[in-house]
Amino acid sequence: MNAQIRRKLRRITDILWAGGVTNPITYIEQLSYLIFLKLLDEEEANRELKIRMTGNGKNGNSKLLFPKQAERYRWRKWRFKSGTDLRDFLRDEVFRYMGSLHKEEPQVAEYFRDAVLEIVDPNVLKQVVDEIDNIEFRKLGTDVKGDIFEYFLTHLGQSALNGQFRTPRQIRTMMVEMVDPDIGDKVYDPACGTGGFLIDAIEYILAKYSSEPVEVPIYGEEWLEKRNQSIEEAKTSIPSLQTYRKGPGEKLPDWELLENSIYGIDVSRQLMRISMMNLVLHGIQKAHVKRANTLSELGGMTEDDLNRKYKVILSNPPFAGVLPRESIRKDLPTNSKKSELLFLGIMMKALAPGGRCAVVVPEGLLFGSTRAHVDLRHQLIDDFDLHAVISLPAGVFKPYAGVKTGVLVFGKPSNERKKNKGNNRAVWFYEIKNDGFDPEKITGGVRPETPELNDIPDMLCNWRLYRESGFKNPPGSEANSLLEPGSADPRCWWATLKAIIENDYNLAAGRYKPQIAEKAPDEDPAQLIRETLTIELDIAVGLEKLLQEVEAVE
């Protein structure tokens, strides 16, 4: 993203915030409406060109979005309006028309369903329309369009809505690499929020199918520009720098297959719209993103939704919610009312044989002693391949949440593999103490960067070795082993399923952490005994003297 576009985005942000549109969710949602309308206008221009070239306006993408009677709702037809005329026309007519296209453009209709224009100041609206009008999205690559929306999303920080928050990029990219999505894998997030996991999975797949993918630090390309360094120079000076790869995916065999393999659900219509726009600007126009409550019996899930199986599941679902028992889906592998257990149950049910799942969970789920906690962990151990438990720092979601969390990474074995399971398998534990950001300080609503303090690259390096062994040789020491005196504090270790079962299916990493033996004293034991006897004799002599003094007084 060049400096000119960046300046334009800053102006849009300044205009909205000065105009009173300061709620981050509202700010992003309102921008997504306007960007979508501009994109539809550009798409209409493409379809008009196809019609002129082929003379066919009836099939495929040559069908017009705005037939003659509706052409006045097109961006280029109303963008010159101003004042209340612009605001009222957009609010009362354009939005209404877009929401009515159920048969012609169901995705557009769903996007604008119940949409409300909340930029009420006509002057602010006009300025924002003019700024967006000067961005020709069709001339920008999907990476730049994606960067534009990611720029706007940064104004959410990690905070979102109703207790939800954006998962930090360093955690998302880590989890995506651990489940290793590929073309053809159905990718699913049952609490997708702004679509971060879905976008990162897409970028990971595109990088796989790029001739020359580029490496990007988790802090963004601007971070490199400020340091005046190349990525190679930055990695040399900071060996623990965490990066991810991006690429155009020009070697991808089937783009439509990729688009059709992306699934996301969120209970918030606002976040669903934001997620959809995020995907559209990243070039994914046919993703299956919808508003529904994945936990509820009457949450808007179809039979297909309930029965579909996915090869890759990535999620950071909301914690600490408690649902009324009568509203909870009856097909889940738990009878708990706690949202964190219900969401884990959803992922266990939705995972296809051979599938992989990485999910953020509160640490209490790992060691909770209620029957519901133990039963669900029992099923996870018995019916799935639990590969890893990654312990995250307590401050990873600050300033919005301080809850201690971990990441579960598990797979669902095939029927043949399931028959041969045994308790000699192991679960790998890794304790991440630093994630590239200061765990204590908050500056400008975010944690300051500490690229030299990040355990994630080391964890991923060990994870790749573990995966290459077919998950048979977990790195590190065995659970609760005693390490040599002077050993470094262990970062990773492993426990057999037998050990975990004996510990009532407790999955807390600290329960199995190896201990470092204390160094034996260098002194001669005989000399220590002589010194102790000398001290004891001195004490005895002192007491005898004190006794004589007491008796003399009496």
N, C-alpha and C positions, 0 to 999 in steps of 0.2 A: 504494500500500500504506500503510494508516494506521498510526499509532504503536502501537495495541493489538496488531495482528497482528505488527508488528516485534518488540515485547517478547516475544510468545509464541514467535516463532522463535528469539530469543536464549535463552529458557529451554530450549527443546528442545536447542539446540546445547550449552548449559552442562551439561545433564543427561547427554548422551551423552559429552561429553569428560571430565566428572568420573567417569563410569562406565567409563572405559577404552576407549571406542570413538573412537580418535584418528586412525586411518588415514583420510585424507580420502575415498578411494574406498569403503572399507567404510562409513564414516559416511553418505555419500550413498546408497549402495546399500540399506542397511538402512532408511533413511527412505523411499526410494522404494517398498519393499515395503509398508510400513505405510500410506503415502499412497494407494497403488493399492488396497489393501483397503478403505480408507475411501471412495474414489471408487466402487468397485464396489457398496458398500452404498448409496450415494446413487443410483447408477444403478438399482439394484434397486427403490428406492422410486419412481422415475419410471416404471418398467415396471409396477409394481403399480397405480399410478394409471391408466395407460393401459388396463390389463386391466379395472379397475373401470368405466371410462368406456365402453369398447367391448365388453366381454364377450369379448374375443378374446385368448387367451394363446398362440397358435400361430405368429403371423407377425411378422416384422421384429423391432423392438426391444421388442415386448411379450413375447417369450419370456423366461422367468425364468432368471436366472443361478443361483439357489439354489432348485431345486424342493424340495418339502416334506422329503424325506429328507435334503437337504443344507443345510437352513436353519440348522443349528447352526454352520455354517462362516462365517456372515455376521457382519460386524463387530459389529452391534448385539446379537448373541446371545452373543458371548464377551468383549466389552470390559469387562464387570463382573468377570471373573475376576481373580485376583491370584496372586502368589507363583509357585511352580513349576508350579502348575496352569495358569496363563496361558501361561507360557513353553513348557511341554511340549505343550499343546494347539495353540498356534500353530505350533510347529516341526514336530511330528510328524503333525498332522492337517490343519490349514488349508492349509499350504504344499503338502502332498501332494495334497489335493483340487484346488487351483488348477492344479497341474501336470498333472492328469489330464484336463483339459477339452479334449482335442485336437479332438474333433468338434464339441462345443457352442460353445466359445470358443477357437479356435486361437491368437489373439493373447495371451489370458490364459495359456494353457498354455505358450506359448513364453516368456513373461515369467517364469514361475515354474519353468521347467525348470532342474533342478539348484540351485534356490534354497536357501540355508542361512541360518538365523537365527543371527546372530553377536552379538546383544545377550544375553549369557548371564546377566547379573545380573537376576533377576526384578524387583527393585525399580526398577531403571533402566528396564526394559521397561514396567512399569506406569505410571511417570511420563510416559514418552513417549507411550504410548497415550492417556492421559488428556488430554494437551495437544493431540494431533491430533484427538481426539474433539470438542474444543470449537471446531474450525474447520469451518464449514459451507461446503464448497467449492462446492456448487451455487448458493449465494447470491452467490458472488464472480464477477466478470467474468473472462474469460480473461486479460486483461492483469494482474490482481492475482494470479491463480493462477500465471501465468508468472513474475511478480516473486518469488513465494514460492520457487519452485524455483531461480531465479537467485540468490536470497539464499543458499540452501544451497550452490550451486555456487561461490560466492565463496570457500568454505573449501578449495576445490581450489587457489586462487590460479590460477596458470597450469599448475601441475604436475598430472600425471595418472598414467599407468601405463605401465611398460615403455618409457620414453623418449618417450612422447607427452605433449603439454601443450596446455592450452587456448590457442587463438589469442586475443590481446587484442582487446577489442571495437573499438578504434579501427581495427584492421587488418581485422577481419571486415566492419564496416559499409562501409569503403572499398571492399573487393572486391565486396560485394553491389551497391553503387551502380554500379560499373563494368560489371557484366554485366547490370544492369537486368532482373531477372526479372519475369514477368507471369503472370497467370492462364492456365492451360493449358500453361505450360512445365513439362516434367518436370525437376525439380531433383534433383541427385545429389551426394553426397559419398562417395567410396569409402573414406574413413578418417574416419568422422563423429565419433568420440569421444563427447563429451557432446551433440552435435547443435547446436552453436553456429551454424554456417553455415546449417543448415536453418531454425533458428528465426529468424535474422536475415533470411533470404530471405522467409519467411512474413510477418514484420512489415513488410518493405518492400512486399510486394504488398498487404497489408491497408491500409497507409497510402495507397497509390495509389487504393484504392477506399473512402476515407473522406471524408465531407463536410468535416470539420474535424479533420484530423490535427494532433497536437501535436508540438512539437519538443522533444527531450530531449538534454541534453549527454551525451557519452560517459561522463562520471563518474557519471551517475545523477541521479535527481530529488532525492535526499538532499543532494547537493552544492549544489544551488540553495537548498534549505531552510537549510543551514548558512550560506550567504552572504546569506540573506534577500533574494534577488533573483528577479525574473522572468527568463524566458529572454531576453526582449528586452533587459532591463537588462544581463544578463551578456554578451550578444553585443556590446552597445555598448561596454562597458568592456574586453572582450577580443575584438577583431576576428578573431583566429585560433582562437576556440573551435570545436571540432568537435562537431557535433550529428547526430542522426538522427531520423527521424519515426516516430511510432506512431499507430495509429488502430484503431477497431473493425471497419473493413471492411464497413460496413453496405450499401454499394453493390455488394458482390461479387456477380456474377451466379450463381455456382454454388459453394457451399462444398464439396460433395462432390468436385467437380473439383479444387479446391485440395488437399484431403486426399489424394486418390489420385495426385497428381503429385509427392509427396515421397518420395525414395528415399535410404536411407543404409545403409552397411555398416561394421562394425567387427570386428576380429579378437577383441576382448575381450568376453566375455559380460557382464561387469560394466558396461562402458561402453555396450554395446548397451541394457541395461536402463535406464541413466540417461538415454540419449538418448530412448528411447521414452517414459519418464515425463515428460521435459522437453517433448516434443511433445504428449502427452496434456494436460498442464496448460496448454499454450498453445492448447488447443481442437482439436488435430489428433489424432484417434483412429484414423484409417485409414491412416496413413503406412506405407510399405513399409520398415521398418527390420529388419535381420536381422544375426545373427552369422555371419561368413564371413571367409575370407582371400581378398581380391580378387586377390592375386598368385599364388596357388597353383593348380596343375592339379587338385588334390583339395581345394580350400578350401571346399567347400560351396556353390559357385555353380551355379545351375541353367542350363539352356540359354537360358531366357528372360533370366536375369540377364546371361549372357555376350553375348547378341545385342541387348539393349535399347539404344536410343539416347536421349540426353538433350539438351534444348535449353540447359540451364544446368548447369554443373559448377563447384562451389566446394570447395576443399580445402586443407588444410595437412597433407599426409601425413608420416609419420615418415621421417627421414633416416638415413643412415649404416648401414642394415641391408644385409646381404649374404645372399642366399638360395642354397641348394644348387641347382645348375642343373637337376637332375632334377625338382625340385618346381615349377619356374616354368611358368606358362602358356605354351603354344606359339603362341598367337594374337596376341602383342603385337608392336609394331613395333620391338623392340630385343632383342638377345640378351645384354644386360648382366645381371649378377647384383646390381647395386646397386639398392636399393629406390627411391631418388629418381628414377632413370631409368625403372624399371618402372612406378611410379605415374604419371609423366608419359605414358608409353606407353599406360597404361590409359585416361587421360582423352582422349588423341588418338583412340583407337579407339572410345570410347563417345560421342563428341560427334556430335550429329546435324547434317546440313546446315542452315546458318543458326544453329547453336548458338554459345554463348559460354562460355568457360572462364576462370576466374581461379584460379591456384594458386601457393602459396608454394613456392619452391625454394631449396636452398642455392646460394650464389653460385658454388660450384665447378661446378655443372651448366652455368652460363652460359659458362664459358671453358675447361672441361676439355678436354684435348687427346687423350684416348684415342679410338680409333676409334668406340667406342660413343657417347661424348659428341657427337662431331662428326656422326655419322650421324643421331642423333636430332634434333639442331638443324637439320640439313639437311632432314629430313622436315618439321619444324615450319615452316621457311621456305618450302619448296617446295609443300606440300600444304595449308597453313593460312594464314589471314590473321593474322600476328602483329602485333597493334596496339601493344602497349606492354610495356616492361620497366621496372618500378618498383623502384628500389634502396631497400632499407629500412635503417634504422640498425642498427649491430652489436648494440646493447643492447636491441632490441625484445622479445626473449624472456627477458631477464634476470628473476630470478636463476637460471632453470632451464637456460638455454642461451645461449651467447654467439656462436653461429655467425652469420656474415654471410649475409643472405638477400635475396631479391628476389621480386617477384610478376610472373609472366607472364600477360598477358591476350591471348587469341587467339580467333579464330572459325573455323568451318569453312564455306567457301563452298559455294554451291549448284553443281550440275554446270555450269550455264550460266556462272556467275561464274568457275568454275575454268578454263574454256577461254580466258578473256580475261586471265588474269593475266600480269603482266610485272614486270621488275626495277626499274621506275620507282617502285614502291610504296615506302613508308618505314616504319620502326619508330620509335616515339616512346620516348624515355627521360626519366625524371624521377628526380631524386635527392632522396629524403626524408632530411633530416638530423635533424629533430626530429618526434616523433610525439605530443607532448602529455604525455610522462612523462620524468623525469630519466634520462638514459642511463647515469649512473654510480652514483647513490645507490640503496641498498636499505633501506627502512624498513618494519619489520613484515612482511618477506617480499615486499614489492611496491615498485615504483618510485614515488616521490612524483610528484604531478601537477604539470605545468608547462603549463597551458592557454594561456599567452601564447607558448609556443614549440611550434608545431605547423604543419608544412608541408602536412598532408593536405588541409585545406580549399582551399588554393591549387591543389594538384595536381588535385583534383576539379573545380574551376572550369575549369582548362585542359582537363581531359579532356572535359568537356561540350562545349566549343567544338570540340574535335577530333572528337568523335562526331557533332555536328551538321553538320560539313562532309563527312560520309560517310567519315571517316578519310582525307581527301585533303589537309588543311591542318594538319599537326602544328605545335603551338606551339613557339616557341624557335628556336634557330639550327641551321644544318646541322652535321653531325658534323665535328669537328676544325677548325672555322673559327676565325679569329683575330679576337677582339673588340677594340673600341676600348680604348685605355688608360683605366683608371679605371672600366671597366664593372663592374657588380655580378657577383658569382660566379654563373654560370648555374645555374638549377635544372633546366631541361629543354632538350632538344635532340633532333635526329632524324638518322637515317642511312638512306640508300637501301638497298634489298636488294642492289644491286650492290656497295656499299661493305662490307656485312656479308659477302657471299660472298667478296670479295677478302681479308677478314680471317679466312678459314677458319671462317665462321659464328660467330665470337665475339660473344656477346651481353652482355658485361660493359659496364655503362653508362660506366665510366671510360675505356674504350678509345676512345670517340667524343666525349668531353667537349671542348667548345670551350675554347680558351686565351685568356687576356687578355694583350694585347701590353703590353710594358713602355713606360712613358712616356719619350719622348726627352728627354735632358737639356736644360735651359733655357740653359745656358752657351753663349757664343760658341765654336765649335770652334777658331778661330784663337787665342783667349785660352787655351784649354786646352792647345794645343800649346806656346805660349810658356811657360806655367807648368811644363809637363813638361820643356822644354829647360832652364829655370832649375834645376830639381831635378837633372837629369842633370849640369849643369855643376858644381853644388855637390858632387855625389858624386865627379866626376872630380878636382876640386881636393883633396878630402879624401883620395882615394887617392894622388895625387901626393905629398902631405905625408907620408902614412904610409910610402910607399916610400922617401923620403929618410931618414926616421928609422931604418928597417930597415937601409939601406945604411951609415949612420953607425955603427951598433952593430957591424956586421961589420968 
